[in-house]
């Protein structure tokens, strides 16, 4: 899980899971607007 990470224009908490068939899912909650956009490579998933 990543907490308070900035991706694009939002500060988010993120988690990654796989469904029963093995398909990956990213689940996130937007916490706030980011003061400025983050670089595109900072939004890549960690898993």
VOPALO-979419 format. One record per atom (N, C-alpha, C): residue number from 1; residue in three letters; chain; x, z, y. Coordinates in steps of 0.02 Angstrom, whole numbers. Layout:
<atoms>
num;residu;chaine;u;w;v
NUM;ALA;A;X;Z;Y;
...
</atoms>
This chain:
<atoms>
num;residu;chaine;u;w;v
1;UNK;A;43;0;-59;
1;UNK;A;0;0;0;
1;UNK;A;45;0;62;
2;UNK;A;23;-36;112;
2;UNK;A;56;-35;177;
2;UNK;A;8;-3;227;
3;UNK;A;33;44;265;
3;UNK;A;-9;77;315;
3;UNK;A;14;58;385;
4;UNK;A;-34;45;428;
4;UNK;A;-22;29;499;
4;UNK;A;27;-27;508;
5;UNK;A;19;-80;470;
5;UNK;A;62;-139;477;
5;UNK;A;30;-188;526;
6;UNK;A;70;-224;564;
6;UNK;A;44;-273;611;
6;UNK;A;49;-343;581;
7;UNK;A;-7;-377;578;
7;UNK;A;-11;-445;552;
7;UNK;A;-53;-486;600;
8;UNK;A;-24;-538;626;
8;UNK;A;-57;-580;677;
8;UNK;A;-75;-536;738;
9;UNK;A;-138;-528;752;
9;UNK;A;-160;-491;811;
9;UNK;A;-193;-425;793;
10;UNK;A;-181;-399;733;
10;UNK;A;-215;-338;712;
10;UNK;A;-167;-289;679;
11;UNK;A;-181;-224;688;
11;UNK;A;-147;-171;652;
11;UNK;A;-192;-155;593;
12;UNK;A;-163;-155;532;
12;UNK;A;-204;-150;471;
12;UNK;A;-172;-103;420;
13;UNK;A;-214;-73;378;
13;UNK;A;-193;-42;316;
13;UNK;A;-208;-94;262;
14;UNK;A;-160;-106;215;
14;UNK;A;-168;-157;164;
14;UNK;A;-153;-130;95;
15;UNK;A;-186;-157;44;
15;UNK;A;-172;-142;-25;
15;UNK;A;-182;-206;-66;
16;UNK;A;-146;-212;-121;
16;UNK;A;-152;-270;-164;
16;UNK;A;-171;-247;-234;
17;UNK;A;-217;-283;-265;
17;UNK;A;-241;-268;-333;
17;UNK;A;-250;-334;-370;
18;UNK;A;-257;-329;-436;
18;UNK;A;-274;-387;-477;
18;UNK;A;-341;-374;-510;
19;UNK;A;-384;-425;-512;
19;UNK;A;-449;-417;-545;
19;UNK;A;-438;-421;-621;
20;UNK;A;-491;-410;-661;
20;UNK;A;-483;-410;-734;
20;UNK;A;-455;-475;-763;
21;UNK;A;-464;-531;-727;
21;UNK;A;-436;-595;-751;
21;UNK;A;-364;-606;-726;
22;UNK;A;-338;-558;-687;
22;UNK;A;-270;-564;-663;
22;UNK;A;-262;-597;-595;
23;UNK;A;-318;-616;-563;
23;UNK;A;-314;-648;-497;
23;UNK;A;-296;-594;-445;
24;UNK;A;-248;-609;-401;
24;UNK;A;-228;-560;-351;
24;UNK;A;-278;-557;-292;
25;UNK;A;-289;-497;-266;
25;UNK;A;-332;-486;-209;
25;UNK;A;-295;-442;-158;
26;UNK;A;-303;-459;-95;
26;UNK;A;-278;-417;-41;
26;UNK;A;-338;-385;-8;
27;UNK;A;-337;-319;-2;
27;UNK;A;-391;-282;30;
27;UNK;A;-361;-249;92;
28;UNK;A;-396;-256;150;
28;UNK;A;-368;-227;211;
28;UNK;A;-423;-200;255;
29;UNK;A;-403;-155;298;
29;UNK;A;-446;-126;349;
29;UNK;A;-412;-136;416;
30;UNK;A;-446;-167;463;
30;UNK;A;-418;-176;531;
30;UNK;A;-428;-110;568;
31;UNK;A;-372;-84;593;
31;UNK;A;-373;-20;629;
31;UNK;A;-378;-28;704;
32;UNK;A;-346;-81;731;
32;UNK;A;-344;-92;803;
32;UNK;A;-317;-161;818;
33;UNK;A;-326;-182;880;
33;UNK;A;-293;-243;904;
33;UNK;A;-219;-229;912;
34;UNK;A;-177;-278;896;
34;UNK;A;-105;-271;907;
34;UNK;A;-89;-288;979;
35;UNK;A;-39;-257;1008;
35;UNK;A;-22;-271;1078;
35;UNK;A;1;-343;1088;
36;UNK;A;32;-373;1036;
36;UNK;A;52;-443;1038;
36;UNK;A;54;-470;967;
37;UNK;A;51;-535;959;
37;UNK;A;51;-565;893;
37;UNK;A;117;-553;858;
38;UNK;A;114;-541;792;
38;UNK;A;175;-533;753;
38;UNK;A;197;-601;727;
39;UNK;A;261;-608;710;
39;UNK;A;284;-672;681;
39;UNK;A;247;-687;615;
40;UNK;A;238;-750;600;
40;UNK;A;200;-770;540;
40;UNK;A;230;-742;477;
41;UNK;A;296;-737;472;
41;UNK;A;327;-712;410;
41;UNK;A;315;-638;399;
42;UNK;A;294;-601;449;
42;UNK;A;280;-530;439;
42;UNK;A;213;-519;405;
43;UNK;A;172;-571;398;
43;UNK;A;107;-564;366;
43;UNK;A;109;-580;291;
44;UNK;A;166;-598;265;
44;UNK;A;172;-614;193;
44;UNK;A;159;-551;153;
45;UNK;A;126;-559;96;
45;UNK;A;111;-501;55;
45;UNK;A;176;-473;25;
46;UNK;A;173;-410;9;
46;UNK;A;233;-377;-19;
46;UNK;A;238;-387;-94;
47;UNK;A;185;-409;-126;
47;UNK;A;185;-411;-200;
47;UNK;A;188;-482;-228;
</atoms>
